[in-house]
Amino acid sequence: MFEITRRDDGTIALRGRFHAAHEAEAAEVFGAATASCDVDMSGLDYISSAGLSVLLETQRRLCDDGHELVLRGLSDHILDLFRIAGLDAIFRIE
């Protein structure tokens, strides 16, 4: 199961298991982001390389215009993944 929602305040919330089967749906939601926004990952259980790719592409595009994704609420195991992969140097994680 995977859910991606855009809240009224602009936060993108991820819930469940984010893998390749959900890449197109997530790319559509993240593609609509045109300014800095928070990503609530507190409900995320798993993220695959396809999910990471969507986040990285969005971050690159936003950074080109002076904006960024701010990742919030990462579980310990997902935070470890970001640290091991060096992604904590690319994203602001709070």
N, CA and C of each residue as an Amber inpcrd file, in Angstrom:
protein
   282
   0.8340000  -1.1770000   0.0000000   0.0000000   0.0000000   0.0000000
   0.8840000   1.2470000   0.0000000   0.4710000   2.2460000  -0.7520000
   1.1770000   3.5120000  -0.8050000   0.1630000   4.6270000  -0.9890000
   0.3630000   5.7120000  -0.2560000  -0.4660000   6.9080000  -0.4030000
   0.4450000   8.1180000  -0.5130000   0.0970000   8.9910000  -1.4240000
   0.7740000  10.2800000  -1.5220000  -0.3100000  11.3460000  -1.6030000
  -0.2190000  12.3220000  -0.7240000  -1.2170000  13.3880000  -0.7020000
  -0.5110000  14.7370000  -0.5920000  -1.1740000  15.7320000  -1.1080000
  -0.6840000  17.1140000  -0.9810000  -1.6630000  17.8330000  -0.0620000
  -1.1930000  18.2610000   1.0800000  -2.0300000  18.9300000   2.0620000
  -2.2720000  20.3820000   1.6670000  -3.2400000  20.9940000   2.3150000
  -3.5870000  22.3930000   2.0330000  -2.4100000  23.3410000   2.2350000
  -1.5120000  23.0080000   3.1740000  -0.3560000  23.8770000   3.4240000
   0.7970000  23.6120000   2.4430000   0.6030000  22.7040000   1.4880000
   1.6160000  22.3980000   0.4850000   2.4990000  21.2170000   0.8180000
   2.4130000  20.7240000   2.0460000   3.2060000  19.5580000   2.4420000
   2.7920000  18.3460000   1.6270000   3.7790000  17.5940000   1.1680000
   3.5300000  16.3230000   0.4940000   3.7330000  15.2250000   1.5300000
   2.7200000  14.4140000   1.7570000   2.7800000  13.3490000   2.7550000
   2.8690000  11.9900000   2.0640000   3.8290000  11.1950000   2.5220000
   4.0320000   9.8540000   1.9950000   3.6980000   8.8360000   3.0660000
   3.0090000   7.7590000   2.6560000   2.6000000   6.7370000   3.6120000
   2.7030000   5.3790000   2.9470000   3.2550000   4.4140000   3.6790000
   3.3110000   3.0400000   3.1860000   4.6470000   2.7020000   2.5510000
   4.5900000   1.9480000   1.4300000   5.7830000   1.4520000   0.7470000
   5.8990000   2.1070000  -0.6270000   6.9200000   2.9330000  -0.7960000
   7.1280000   3.7150000  -2.0090000   8.1330000   2.9710000  -2.8910000
   7.6230000   2.3270000  -3.9450000   8.5020000   1.5950000  -4.8590000
   8.1200000   1.8860000  -6.2990000   8.7340000   1.1820000  -7.2260000
   8.6220000   1.4800000  -8.6570000   7.1800000   1.5300000  -9.1570000
   6.3050000   0.7440000  -8.5880000   4.9170000   0.7310000  -9.0420000
   4.2240000   2.0720000  -8.8080000   4.7800000   2.8920000  -7.9330000
   4.1630000   4.1740000  -7.5800000   4.9430000   5.3700000  -8.1250000
   5.9460000   5.0940000  -8.9260000   6.8250000   6.1540000  -9.4210000
   6.0710000   7.2060000 -10.2400000   5.2140000   6.7780000 -11.1460000
   4.4890000   7.7320000 -12.0050000   3.5510000   8.6130000 -11.1800000
   2.8210000   8.0110000 -10.2640000   1.9000000   8.7750000  -9.4120000
   2.6700000   9.8120000  -8.5840000   3.7890000   9.3920000  -7.9980000
   4.5790000  10.3030000  -7.1800000   5.2220000  11.3880000  -8.0360000
   5.7060000  11.0230000  -9.2170000   6.3290000  12.0110000 -10.1040000
   5.3320000  13.0930000 -10.4850000   4.0780000  12.7280000 -10.6390000
   3.0390000  13.7180000 -10.9630000   2.8420000  14.6960000  -9.8100000
   2.7600000  14.1770000  -8.5860000   2.5600000  15.0420000  -7.4210000
   3.7900000  15.9220000  -7.1910000   4.9660000  15.3170000  -7.2010000
   6.1840000  16.0950000  -6.9800000   6.4500000  17.0510000  -8.1370000
   6.0410000  16.6760000  -9.3350000   6.2210000  17.5370000 -10.4980000
   5.4390000  18.8250000 -10.4060000   4.3750000  18.8290000  -9.6100000
   3.5590000  20.0350000  -9.4350000   4.1890000  21.0130000  -8.4440000
   5.2140000  20.5590000  -7.7110000   5.8850000  21.4390000  -6.7450000
   6.7510000  22.4430000  -7.5020000   6.5220000  23.7130000  -7.2540000
   7.2820000  24.7700000  -7.9380000   8.0590000  25.6390000  -6.9580000
   7.9140000  25.3800000  -5.6770000   8.6280000  26.1290000  -4.6460000
   9.0140000  25.1530000  -3.5440000   9.8030000  25.6300000  -2.5990000
  10.2080000  24.7810000  -1.4840000   8.9870000  24.1840000  -0.8100000
   9.1050000  22.9360000  -0.4140000   7.9890000  22.3160000   0.3030000
   8.4980000  21.2310000   1.2390000   7.6980000  20.9750000   2.2540000
   7.9870000  19.9220000   3.2100000   7.4700000  18.5970000   2.6670000
   8.1970000  17.5320000   3.0110000   7.7600000  16.1820000   2.6890000
   7.6570000  15.4340000   4.0060000   6.4310000  15.0930000   4.4030000
   6.1770000  14.3540000   5.6380000   6.3650000  12.8710000   5.3400000
   7.4480000  12.3100000   5.8690000   7.7680000  10.9060000   5.6310000
   7.5110000  10.0540000   6.8640000   6.7830000  10.5900000   7.8360000
   6.5590000   9.8730000   9.0950000   5.7500000   8.5970000   8.9110000
   4.9590000   8.5110000   7.8450000   4.1710000   7.3100000   7.5950000
   4.8040000   6.3730000   6.5820000   6.0300000   6.6690000   6.1730000
   6.6980000   5.8750000   5.1440000   7.4290000   4.6960000   5.7860000
   7.1280000   3.4780000   5.3080000   7.7520000   2.2670000   5.8300000
   8.9560000   1.8300000   5.0070000   8.9550000   2.1780000   3.7160000
   9.9750000   1.6760000   2.7980000  10.0730000   2.6230000   1.6120000
  11.2860000   2.7890000   1.0840000  11.4720000   3.5520000  -0.1410000
  12.5150000   2.8280000  -0.9940000  12.1790000   2.6050000  -2.2480000
  13.0850000   1.9220000  -3.1780000  13.9350000   2.9430000  -3.9210000
  14.8180000   2.4470000  -4.7720000  15.6300000   3.3420000  -5.5910000
  14.7580000   4.1780000  -6.5180000  13.6300000   3.6370000  -6.9580000
  12.7090000   4.4050000  -7.8070000  12.1210000   5.5820000  -7.0250000
  11.7790000   5.3600000  -5.7760000  11.2730000   6.4430000  -4.9340000
  12.3390000   7.4850000  -4.6710000  13.5510000   7.0320000  -4.4040000
  14.6650000   7.9670000  -4.2030000  14.9010000   8.7920000  -5.4540000
  14.7600000   8.1690000  -6.6100000  14.9550000   8.8680000  -7.8770000
  13.9630000  10.0120000  -8.0430000  12.7090000   9.7890000  -7.6700000
  11.6930000  10.8500000  -7.7540000  12.0790000  12.0120000  -6.8340000
  12.5020000  11.6970000  -5.6210000  12.9090000  12.7530000  -4.6930000
  14.1250000  13.5110000  -5.2090000  15.1180000  12.7860000  -5.7240000
  16.3270000  13.4240000  -6.2280000  16.0430000  14.3210000  -7.4300000
  15.2320000  13.8410000  -8.3500000  14.8850000  14.6460000  -9.5270000
  14.1600000  15.9210000  -9.1150000  13.2470000  15.7970000  -8.1610000
  12.5040000  16.9740000  -7.6830000  13.4500000  17.9460000  -6.9920000
  14.3300000  17.4260000  -6.1570000  15.2920000  18.2870000  -5.4610000
  16.1750000  19.0300000  -6.4670000  16.6780000  18.3330000  -7.4730000
  17.5290000  18.9620000  -8.4910000  16.7820000  20.0880000  -9.2000000
  15.5470000  19.7910000  -9.6000000  14.7380000  20.7860000 -10.3270000
  14.4560000  21.9990000  -9.4470000  14.0760000  21.7620000  -8.1960000
  13.7800000  22.8770000  -7.2940000  15.0360000  23.6820000  -6.9750000
  16.1610000  23.0110000  -6.7630000  17.4070000  23.7160000  -6.4440000
  17.8360000  24.6280000  -7.5850000  17.5650000  24.2200000  -8.8080000
  17.8920000  25.0590000  -9.9610000  17.1990000  26.4200000  -9.8860000
  16.0580000  26.4800000  -9.1800000  15.2970000  27.7250000  -9.0360000
  15.4120000  28.3220000  -7.6290000  16.3670000  27.8070000  -6.8250000
  16.5830000  28.3550000  -5.4910000  15.6490000  27.8240000  -4.4250000
  15.0240000  26.6870000  -4.6700000  14.1020000  26.0840000  -3.7030000
  14.6240000  24.7180000  -3.2730000  13.8820000  24.0390000  -2.3980000
  14.3130000  22.7270000  -1.9210000  13.1560000  21.9360000  -1.3280000
  13.3890000  20.6310000  -1.2110000  12.5070000  19.7680000  -0.4390000
  13.0720000  19.6920000   0.9710000  12.2060000  19.7380000   1.9690000
  12.6130000  19.5530000   3.3570000  11.9490000  18.2670000   3.8250000
  12.7700000  17.2600000   4.1160000  12.2560000  15.9570000   4.5110000
  12.0810000  15.9160000   6.0160000  10.9000000  15.4980000   6.4560000
  10.5830000  15.4860000   7.8860000  10.0300000  14.1290000   8.3000000
  10.3180000  13.7530000   9.5280000   9.7000000  12.5730000  10.1230000
  10.2320000  11.2420000   9.6040000  11.4770000  11.1880000   9.1490000
  12.0230000   9.9290000   8.6510000  12.1890000   8.9370000   9.8030000
  11.7960000   7.7010000   9.5560000  12.0220000   6.6540000  10.5540000
  13.5250000   6.3880000  10.6400000  13.9480000   5.7220000  11.6760000
  15.3740000   5.4640000  11.8640000  15.9810000   4.6950000  10.6920000
  15.2750000   3.6740000  10.1950000  15.8660000   2.8700000   9.1190000
  15.9100000   3.6330000   7.7940000  14.9550000   4.4970000   7.5320000
  15.0070000   5.3080000   6.3030000  16.0640000   6.4050000   6.4510000
  16.1840000   6.9870000   7.6260000  17.2320000   7.9710000   7.8750000
  18.6120000   7.3330000   7.6940000  18.7860000   6.1050000   8.1820000
  20.0500000   5.3890000   7.9920000  20.3540000   5.2100000   6.5090000
  19.3390000   4.8690000   5.7210000  19.5110000   4.7080000   4.2810000
  20.0050000   6.0190000   3.6530000  19.3850000   7.1280000   4.0130000
  19.7840000   8.4290000   3.4760000  21.2260000   8.7570000   3.8810000
  21.6010000   8.4480000   5.1030000  22.9610000   8.7350000   5.5660000
  23.9850000   7.8500000   4.8500000  23.7110000   6.5660000   4.7580000
  24.6390000   5.6320000   4.1060000  24.8370000   6.0060000   2.6420000
  23.7640000   6.4120000   1.9730000  23.8340000   6.7730000   0.5530000
  24.3720000   8.1970000   0.3430000  24.5930000   8.9360000   1.4310000
  25.0940000  10.3070000   1.3110000  24.0200000  11.3090000   0.9250000
  22.7660000  10.8900000   0.9880000  21.6730000  11.7760000   0.5920000
  21.3860000  12.8530000   1.6340000  21.9070000  12.6590000   2.8390000
  21.7270000  13.6920000   3.8620000  22.5320000  14.9470000   3.5290000
  23.4520000  14.8450000   2.5680000  24.1900000  16.0170000   2.1030000
  23.4480000  16.7450000   0.9780000  22.4320000  16.0990000   0.4310000
  21.6670000  16.6650000  -0.6960000  20.3520000  17.2630000  -0.2250000
  19.7550000  16.6390000   0.7810000  18.4530000  17.0680000   1.2820000
  18.6080000  17.6820000   2.6700000  17.7480000  18.6350000   2.9700000
  17.6260000  19.1030000   4.3560000  16.6790000  18.1390000   5.0490000
  17.1630000  17.5250000   6.1140000  16.3740000  16.5370000   6.8500000
  16.1520000  17.0730000   8.2600000  14.8770000  17.1840000   8.6140000
  14.5260000  17.6870000   9.9620000  13.6360000  16.7000000  10.6720000
